[in-house]
Amino acid sequence: MPKLLFAASDLHLELPTPGWYPARIHDTRWRRSPSGNRMLQVVYAVAEVQAPQRRLAEYFVLEGTTAFGLNRTRRRLADLFRAAGLDPKAGEEISPSKLRGLVLDVELEHETWRGEPRLAVVGHRPHRETQSGLGFPASTAPNGRL
């Protein structure tokens, strides 16, 4: 039986450069925060990023926090809807299923969580075609589905 050896990639997590990357919204679902509050989980499939960072989750806690925190989170969620090509209206129900499959660009930054480096989604904008050809085609943006 051959020996199992550690690979260099097992010992050091190589994060992509912070910046803007094309992404498709892979999944959305309602969840509960550790405090029991309703939150929306959005999972992105990020192009031009190697596994294991290709799938990233972003969370929007929509109840049970401070008024300032709720206002900020709801504005970020509205920005996400607009970046994905949707036009949310006052009084309209937040319907995460409308986001599934839509393409946008996400801004990624490095952060530390539990002592380990990881990627975080910190911004959203309508998709722009990349020069490398590795991103999603421009014909899917801003309101197209893959």
C-alpha positions in Angstrom: 0.0 0.0 0.0 1.5 3.4 -1.0 2.2 6.0 1.7 -0.2 8.9 2.0 1.8 12.2 2.0 0.9 15.8 2.8 0.8 18.0 -0.3 2.1 21.6 -0.1 -1.5 22.9 -0.5 -2.5 21.0 2.7 -0.1 23.1 4.8 -0.9 26.6 3.5 -4.1 28.1 2.3 -3.5 30.2 -0.8 -6.2 32.8 -1.1 -6.8 34.7 -4.3 -6.0 38.4 -4.6 -8.7 40.7 -3.1 -10.8 42.3 -5.7 -13.8 41.9 -8.0 -14.7 38.5 -9.4 -17.6 37.3 -11.5 -20.0 35.0 -9.6 -23.3 33.2 -10.1 -25.7 32.9 -7.3 -25.7 29.1 -6.7 -28.2 28.9 -3.9 -30.3 30.9 -1.5 -32.1 29.8 1.7 -33.6 31.0 4.9 -31.7 29.9 8.0 -31.4 30.8 11.7 -28.5 32.6 13.2 -26.7 31.1 16.3 -29.0 33.6 18.2 -32.1 32.1 16.6 -32.8 35.1 14.3 -33.9 34.7 10.7 -31.2 35.2 8.2 -30.7 34.7 4.5 -27.8 32.6 3.2 -26.6 33.4 -0.3 -24.1 30.9 -1.8 -22.0 32.1 -4.8 -20.1 30.1 -7.4 -17.2 32.4 -8.0 -15.3 32.2 -11.3 -11.6 32.7 -11.6 -11.1 31.3 -8.1 -9.6 27.9 -7.4 -11.3 25.4 -5.1 -11.9 25.3 -2.1 -12.8 29.1 -2.3 -14.9 28.7 -5.4 -18.1 28.5 -3.4 -18.6 31.3 -0.9 -21.5 32.0 1.4 -22.7 35.4 2.6 -25.2 35.9 5.4 -27.8 38.6 5.9 -29.3 38.6 9.5 -32.7 40.3 9.1 -34.0 40.4 12.6 -33.0 40.5 16.2 -30.1 43.0 16.0 -29.7 46.7 16.5 -31.7 49.2 14.3 -28.4 50.4 12.8 -27.3 46.8 12.0 -30.7 45.9 10.5 -30.7 49.0 8.3 -27.1 48.3 7.1 -27.9 44.7 6.4 -31.1 45.4 4.5 -29.4 48.1 2.4 -26.6 45.5 1.5 -29.3 43.0 0.6 -31.1 45.6 -1.6 -27.7 46.3 -3.3 -27.3 42.6 -4.0 -30.7 42.4 -5.6 -29.9 45.5 -7.8 -26.4 44.2 -8.7 -28.1 41.0 -9.9 -30.3 43.0 -12.2 -33.5 43.0 -10.0 -35.4 46.1 -8.9 -36.7 45.7 -5.3 -39.6 47.9 -4.3 -40.7 49.1 -0.8 -43.3 46.7 0.5 -42.2 43.9 -1.7 -41.6 40.6 -0.1 -37.9 39.5 0.1 -37.9 36.5 -2.2 -34.5 34.9 -2.3 -35.5 32.4 -5.0 -35.4 35.3 -7.5 -31.7 35.5 -7.1 -30.8 31.9 -7.9 -28.8 31.5 -11.1 -28.2 35.3 -11.6 -24.8 36.6 -12.4 -23.0 39.6 -10.8 -19.6 40.6 -9.7 -18.6 40.2 -6.0 -15.8 42.0 -4.2 -13.7 39.6 -2.1 -11.4 40.5 0.8 -9.3 38.5 3.2 -10.4 38.2 6.8 -9.5 36.1 9.8 -12.1 33.8 11.3 -11.3 31.6 14.3 -7.6 32.3 13.7 -7.7 31.2 10.1 -7.6 33.3 6.9 -10.6 33.1 4.6 -12.4 35.0 1.9 -15.3 37.3 2.6 -17.8 38.9 0.2 -17.8 42.6 0.9 -19.5 44.2 -2.1 -21.7 43.6 -5.2 -22.0 45.2 -8.6 -23.5 44.3 -12.0 -21.4 41.8 -13.9 -18.7 43.1 -16.2 -17.2 40.8 -18.8 -13.6 39.8 -17.8 -10.7 40.1 -20.2 -9.3 36.7 -19.3 -12.2 34.8 -20.8 -12.4 32.7 -17.5 -15.4 34.6 -16.2 -19.1 34.3 -17.1 -20.1 35.5 -20.6 -21.3 39.0 -20.9 -24.6 37.8 -22.5 -25.6 36.4 -19.1 -25.4 39.8 -17.4 -26.8 41.6 -15.6 -30.2 39.7 -15.6 -29.4 36.5 -17.4 -29.2 33.0 -16.0 -26.5 30.4 -16.7 
